[in-house]
Amino acid sequence: MVATRLESRKSLLGADPGFAEQSMQYQENYQTNQNYPDAYTQDYPNGPYAQPALSQPTYTEDAHTGGDSFDQGYAAREGLTSSHAVSTHRDSFDFLKRKWPAAFMAVTALQAIICIGFEAYVFGKFQLSLGAHVSDQKAQSQYLTIPTFLTLFIFGFLYELVIVWDALRMKNTIQIIGVCIANLAMLVYTATQVDQIQGAIIVLDGFRALAPNITAVILWGDIKAFLVAIPAIIALTTLCMAFCAWKLYQEFAWDILKNIGADYRMKKRFLHYQIYIALLKFDFFFFLGFIIQFVVVVAKKDDPEFAVTVASIPVTIAILLAAAYFTKKENTAGMAVTLVLYVGGLVYFVFKLVRIYQPSYKLLYIAVRRSLTAFAVITILLIILTIANGIICMRNFGCGLKPHLQSRKKVEENPDAMSFSLNDVKGAVPNRMTID
């Protein structure tokens, strides 16, 4: 075999005169025991080569990852939240470390504290000014007017704080805008209570239900300034909230782009999903506000409608939770059932709105007629919007939004300096190139 290879080499290169000449020159200049060829004139040490020892550089532990000086690139230059994470624990109030989320939360909390304080003063002054109890049916409903308003105020502002916290925590711009709109609805409600409370005081004074040394004029003069100041404070707060919402929209736009991508149609589907979820949360508040006023002031405990109305509260909560779950999981059958239940709720509120102004039931609703009308109208509009957005969300089922809505896995804390955050890493999302 060796002979065959040599013959093959000779047959391929033997005819090349350049190769033969170079081969002869190589054989003349190279000997087995010769250390250096004659062509090289510089001296070279004959001893073995000793590799110099290399010193290992030392690094300070976490020198480049600790402190505020760590360069986060684009995120740091733009003032956005850094993607570098050393822990997977997400603080529910971590958003308070940023300027505009903290400002929005502070404005909402300040509004709640001031308005609830004013309403509590009005309630205390009213209760201390009452005299002998009057059992007349017309006077009975007036007794409950101010306590009902106070209850709704406390529930409304506390619920609004929860909604704001949830919106800032989830960076939900649509829900933040919804809070601003709901604040306008609270403004309308507080404006309507001024005349209603004044009318209640006049009616009670006519039945001699006030204290002997208290008249309607005296009591109204003590509480009028606080009742008028509440809508003015809410109006000013709404303007501040709107400005903060605009700043939050600019801040949260980058997060939406990271989570959803630049696909216009996918972002539009996600927008409808956010609107739908926000509507469910506000549906609950206005529905419960209407029910509280109806049960406390209008309905009688021996009336069958009283028990049915009270039982509808947990059922409504279950329906709203199921609606959010079916939408996230893209369950068409469950979504269709919730839409049918929405239609039933819409029919109920239209029926109650007509009942409020029927002559035979006028005396029952006279104490809270305006506030019940406001809540009923707002609830009807919200249910219509919820049904419309629910249908749009159903049409978006199977279009690729579901993987974006799944809970993102959290990575364990890695103390390694070269670790990076995986909080924004999602599973593979089916996608295809589209040409608009």
Buried (B, 14 or more C-beta within 10 A) or exposed (E): EEEEEEEEEEEEEEEEEEEEEEEEEEEEEEEEEEEEEEEEEEEEEEEEEEEEEEEEEEEEEEEEBEEEEEEEEEBBEEEBBEBBBBEBEEEEEEBBEBEBBBBBBEBBBEBBEBBBEBBBEBBEBBEEBBBEEBEEEBBEBBBBBBBBBBBBBBBBBEBBBEBBBBBBBBBBBBBBBBBBEBBBBBBBBBBBBBEBBBBBBBBBBBBEBBEEEBBBEBBBEBBBEBBEBBBEBBBEBBEBBBBBBBBBBEBBEBBBEEBBBEBEEBBBBBBBBBBBBBBBBBBBBBBBBBBBBBBBBBBEEEEEEBEEBEEBBEEBEEBBEBBBEBBBEBBEEBBEBBBEBBEEBBEBBEEBBEBBEEEEEEEBBBBBBBBBBBBBBBBBEBBEBBBBBBBBBBEBBEEBBBEBBEEEEEBEEBEEBEBEBBBEEEEEBEEEEEEE
